[in-house]
Amino acid sequence: MTGTAVTEVVGADLIRLPKVELHLHIEGTLEPELIFALAERHGLALAHGDIEGLRAKYDFTDLADFLDLYYDNMSVLVTEADFYDLAHAYLRRASAEGVRHVEMFFDPQAHTTRGVPLQAVVEGLASAARYGETNFGVSTGLIANFVRDRPVQEAMATLDDLLGLDAPILAVGLDSVEIGHPPSKFAALFAKARAAGLRCVAHAGEEGPPGYVWEALDVLQVERVDHGVRSMEDPALVERLRETKTALTVCPLSNVKLRAFPSLAEHPLAKMLAAGLRVTVNSDDPAYFGGYISENFRQVADVFDLGRTELAKLARNAIDAAFVGAQQRRDLLAELDRWEGGPVPPVH
């Protein structure tokens, strides 16, 4: 790597790196303390007993093992106020970590199938987004993800409901258990979303094969691939992604925590950068995976010896791939250029 030594890009300087987060599940920011506070709010008894008992369960064997607990913990999200508090807590923390813009995933079906009104979910998140932009300086775009291991017809009905509410979403996505649920199952859903003017992204190539990434690109016509780390197994796919400059929203700590790779040192991120891929760094479900976005940047920088130039490149990739207007992109890039030029003194 060619950048400034990582020891010179630490602490407050790394926090001041202007970041755009493109792969963040808002339900995955549900910290144990908030889980128990919301349970108390609604008089719910939790099987975990206490916060320490819950944290003890955060040793996952794979994606499916994680998702069992992930969906179970969502039972405390019941009202519009709960979703507001969830997003508010993340946006406050994101601001302190140097996040300037986030494109926030949420899973409507994970809530409506529990009897939670869709409008409560959308209004709670949208209200927090408005507050966060005004008070925390973090702009937010909402992306409705569809649960790929549930019926396609249910996803289609959910999209219809979102459109009927005129929900303030900018894109649709696809998540949850990947193996056995190829992107092509949702071709009609994504076609309808595109016809409604929505952008398209999808999880592919996390645990699923490179063929799922091909399907996401060719069948769903996604503009970004979420994860995409297994793309490195297919040289033709790597060439395709490089030529099209398709962004990959990589989540390093998540991949290690869910055992897609034995350690961060064995993660393909450095090889992906060397191959000319448009890699971005994100936190995925940070309450469960041991680090929000700054911690992901810090550990990546440390393990792969990335300096200021490489960290700025990762941040620039995310800015370039964000679904933002031209002026906001220019402003973000200008701030990034100032950061790349050298340590930024604190503002007094």
C-alpha positions in Angstrom: 0.0 0.0 0.0 1.2 3.5 -0.8 -0.5 5.8 1.7 0.6 7.5 4.8 1.4 5.1 7.6 -1.8 4.0 9.4 -0.3 5.2 12.8 -0.7 8.7 11.4 -4.4 8.3 10.7 -5.9 7.4 14.0 -8.2 8.7 16.6 -9.9 12.0 16.0 -8.3 12.3 12.6 -10.0 9.1 11.5 -13.3 10.2 13.0 -13.1 13.4 10.9 -12.8 11.3 7.7 -16.1 12.3 6.0 -18.0 9.0 5.6 -21.0 7.8 3.6 -22.5 4.5 4.9 -24.3 2.5 2.2 -24.9 -0.8 3.9 -26.5 -0.2 7.3 -29.5 -2.2 8.6 -31.2 0.1 11.1 -32.6 -2.9 12.9 -29.0 -4.1 13.3 -28.2 -1.0 15.3 -30.6 -2.1 18.1 -28.2 -2.2 21.1 -29.0 -4.4 24.1 -29.6 -1.4 26.3 -32.3 -0.1 23.9 -33.8 -3.6 23.6 -34.4 -3.8 27.3 -35.6 -0.2 27.5 -38.2 -0.9 24.8 -39.2 -4.2 26.4 -39.9 -2.3 29.7 -41.8 0.3 27.7 -44.2 -2.3 26.4 -44.2 -4.7 29.4 -42.5 -7.5 27.4 -40.6 -10.3 29.1 -37.3 -11.2 27.4 -35.9 -14.7 27.4 -32.3 -13.4 27.8 -32.7 -12.3 31.4 -30.3 -9.3 31.3 -28.0 -7.4 29.0 -25.0 -9.7 29.7 -27.1 -12.7 29.0 -28.1 -11.3 25.7 -24.6 -10.3 24.7 -23.5 -13.9 25.5 -25.5 -15.0 22.5 -23.6 -12.9 20.0 -21.2 -15.7 19.0 -22.7 -16.7 15.6 -21.8 -19.7 13.5 -23.2 -18.2 10.2 -25.8 -15.8 8.7 -28.8 -18.0 9.6 -27.7 -18.3 13.2 -27.4 -14.5 13.5 -30.8 -13.9 11.8 -32.6 -16.0 14.4 -31.5 -13.7 17.2 -31.8 -10.6 15.0 -35.5 -11.2 14.2 -36.2 -12.3 17.8 -34.9 -9.0 19.2 -37.1 -7.0 16.8 -40.1 -8.0 19.0 -39.5 -4.9 21.1 -40.1 -2.6 18.0 -43.9 -2.0 18.2 -44.8 1.6 17.8 -43.8 4.6 15.7 -41.9 6.0 18.7 -39.8 2.8 18.9 -38.7 3.2 15.3 -38.0 6.8 15.9 -35.9 6.1 19.0 -34.0 3.3 17.1 -33.0 5.6 14.2 -32.4 8.6 16.4 -29.9 6.6 18.5 -28.0 5.5 15.3 -27.9 8.9 13.7 -26.6 10.6 16.8 -23.8 8.0 17.0 -23.2 8.2 13.3 -22.7 12.0 13.5 -20.1 11.5 16.2 -18.3 9.0 14.0 -18.0 11.4 11.0 -20.9 10.0 8.9 -22.3 12.7 6.6 -24.8 10.6 4.7 -26.4 7.2 5.3 -28.6 5.1 3.1 -30.4 3.1 5.7 -32.0 -0.4 5.1 -35.1 -1.4 6.9 -37.1 -4.6 6.6 -40.8 -3.8 6.4 -41.9 -7.5 6.3 -40.0 -8.2 9.5 -42.5 -5.9 11.2 -45.7 -6.1 9.3 -45.7 -9.9 9.7 -45.7 -9.3 13.5 -48.8 -7.0 13.2 -46.9 -3.7 13.2 -48.5 -1.2 10.9 -46.3 -0.3 7.9 -47.1 3.4 8.4 -45.7 3.3 12.0 -42.4 1.8 10.7 -42.1 4.4 7.9 -43.1 7.4 9.9 -40.9 6.6 12.8 -37.8 6.2 10.6 -38.6 9.2 8.4 -39.2 11.5 11.4 -35.9 10.5 12.9 -34.2 11.1 9.5 -35.6 14.6 9.3 -34.4 15.3 12.9 -31.0 13.8 12.2 -30.4 16.0 9.2 -31.4 19.2 11.0 -29.7 18.4 14.3 -26.9 16.0 13.7 -25.9 17.0 10.2 -26.5 13.5 8.8 -28.7 13.1 5.7 -30.6 9.9 5.3 -32.1 7.9 2.5 -34.4 5.0 3.2 -34.1 1.7 1.4 -36.8 -0.9 1.8 -35.3 -4.4 1.8 -37.4 -7.4 1.0 -36.8 -10.7 2.8 -35.7 -13.2 0.2 -36.7 -16.3 2.2 -40.3 -15.2 2.4 -42.9 -15.5 -0.4 -42.4 -13.3 -3.4 -46.1 -12.5 -3.4 -45.7 -11.1 0.1 -42.9 -8.9 -1.0 -44.9 -7.6 -4.0 -47.8 -6.7 -1.7 -45.4 -4.9 0.6 -44.0 -2.9 -2.3 -47.6 -2.0 -3.3 -48.3 -0.9 0.3 -45.2 1.3 0.3 -46.1 2.9 -3.0 -49.7 3.4 -1.7 -48.3 5.2 1.3 -46.1 7.3 -0.9 -43.3 6.2 1.5 -40.2 8.4 1.3 -37.9 5.6 0.1 -35.3 6.1 -2.5 -34.5 2.4 -3.4 -35.4 -1.2 -2.8 -33.1 -4.0 -1.8 -33.0 -7.7 -1.0 -31.6 -9.3 2.2 -31.8 -12.2 4.7 -30.9 -15.9 4.0 -29.1 -15.9 0.7 -28.4 -19.6 0.0 -31.3 -21.2 -2.0 -32.9 -17.8 -2.7 -31.4 -16.4 -5.9 -32.0 -12.8 -6.9 -33.9 -14.0 -10.1 -36.9 -15.0 -7.9 -37.6 -11.3 -7.4 -37.3 -10.2 -11.1 -40.9 -8.9 -11.3 -40.7 -7.1 -8.0 -37.6 -5.2 -9.0 -39.0 -4.4 -12.4 -42.0 -2.9 -10.7 -39.8 -0.9 -8.4 -37.8 0.5 -11.3 -41.0 1.4 -13.1 -42.0 3.4 -10.0 -38.8 5.4 -10.2 -36.9 3.6 -7.3 -33.2 2.7 -7.4 -32.2 -0.9 -7.0 -29.6 -2.7 -4.9 -29.4 -6.3 -3.6 -27.4 -8.5 -1.2 -25.5 -11.0 -3.3 -22.2 -12.9 -3.0 -22.0 -12.8 0.8 -22.6 -16.5 1.4 -24.2 -17.2 -2.0 -22.1 -17.9 -5.1 -20.8 -15.5 -7.7 -23.7 -16.6 -9.9 -26.0 -14.7 -7.5 -24.0 -11.5 -8.2 -24.5 -12.0 -12.0 -28.2 -12.4 -11.4 -28.4 -9.3 -9.3 -26.7 -7.3 -12.1 -28.4 -8.8 -15.1 -31.8 -9.8 -13.9 -32.5 -7.2 -11.1 -30.4 -4.5 -12.8 -29.0 -3.3 -9.5 -26.8 -0.3 -9.3 -24.9 -1.5 -6.3 -24.1 -5.0 -5.0 -24.3 -5.4 -1.2 -21.4 -7.5 0.1 -20.3 -9.1 -3.2 -17.1 -10.5 -1.6 -17.4 -13.9 -3.3 -17.2 -12.1 -6.7 -13.4 -12.6 -6.3 -14.0 -16.3 -7.1 -15.0 -15.5 -10.7 -12.4 -13.6 -12.8 -15.0 -12.7 -15.5 -17.2 -11.2 -12.8 -14.3 -9.2 -11.4 -13.7 -7.8 -14.9 -17.4 -7.0 -15.3 -17.5 -5.2 -12.0 -14.3 -3.3 -12.7 -15.5 -2.2 -16.2 -18.9 -1.1 -15.0 -17.5 0.5 -11.8 -20.2 -1.1 -9.8 -19.9 -0.3 -6.1 -19.6 -3.2 -3.7 -20.8 -2.3 -0.2 -18.4 -4.5 1.8 -18.8 -5.0 5.5 -15.5 -6.4 6.9 -16.3 -7.0 10.5 -19.7 -8.5 9.6 -18.0 -11.0 7.3 -15.6 -12.1 10.0 -18.2 -12.2 12.7 -20.5 -14.4 10.5 -17.5 -16.6 9.6 -17.4 -15.9 5.9 -13.7 -15.5 6.5 -11.7 -16.9 9.5 -10.1 -13.5 10.2 -9.9 -10.0 8.9 -6.4 -10.7 7.6 -8.0 -13.3 5.3 -10.7 -11.0 4.0 -10.4 -10.2 0.3 -10.8 -6.4 0.7 -7.2 -5.6 -0.1 -7.3 -7.9 -3.2 -10.5 -6.3 -4.3 -8.9 -2.9 -4.1 -5.9 -4.1 -6.0 -8.2 -5.5 -8.7 -9.6 -2.1 -9.3 -13.1 -2.8 -7.8 -15.1 0.1 -6.3 -15.1 -1.1 -2.7 -16.8 0.7 0.1 -16.6 0.1 3.8 -19.7 -0.2 5.9 -20.9 -1.6 9.3 -23.9 -3.8 8.3 -25.4 -4.7 11.7 -23.0 -2.9 14.0 -24.8 -3.7 17.3 -24.1 -7.3 16.7 -20.8 -7.4 14.9 -18.4 -5.5 17.1 -18.1 -2.1 15.5 -19.7 0.9 13.8 -18.3 2.4 10.7 -15.2 4.1 12.2 -14.2 0.8 13.9 -14.5 -0.9 10.5 -12.2 1.7 9.0 -9.8 1.5 11.9 -9.4 -2.3 11.8 -9.2 -2.4 8.0 -6.5 0.3 8.1 -4.6 -1.5 10.8 -4.7 -5.0 9.3 -4.0 -4.0 5.7 -1.7 -1.1 6.5 -3.8 1.5 4.7 -2.9 5.1 4.9 -4.6 8.4 4.2 -4.6 7.9 0.5 -6.3 4.4 0.6 -8.8 5.4 3.3 -9.8 8.5 1.3 -10.2 6.2 -1.8 -12.6 4.0 0.2 -14.6 7.0 1.3 -14.6 8.5 -2.2 -16.0 5.2 -3.6 -18.9 5.5 -1.2 -19.6 9.2 -2.1 -19.5 8.4 -5.8 -21.9 5.5 -5.3 -24.4 7.3 -3.1 -27.8 8.1 -4.4 -27.4 11.9 -3.7 -27.8 15.0 -5.8 -24.9 16.6 -7.7 -24.4 19.5 -5.2 -24.3 17.2 -2.2 -21.8 15.0 -3.9 -19.5 17.9 -4.8 -19.7 19.2 -1.2 -18.8 15.7 0.2 -15.9 15.3 -2.2 -14.6 18.8 -1.4 -14.6 17.9 2.3 -12.9 14.6 1.6 -10.2 16.4 -0.5 -9.4 18.6 2.5 -9.1 15.6 4.8 -6.9 13.8 2.3 -4.6 16.8 2.2 -3.5 16.3 5.8 -4.6 16.1 9.4 -7.5 18.4 10.0 -7.1 20.5 13.2 -10.1 20.3 15.6 -12.7 23.0 15.5 -12.8 25.1 18.7 
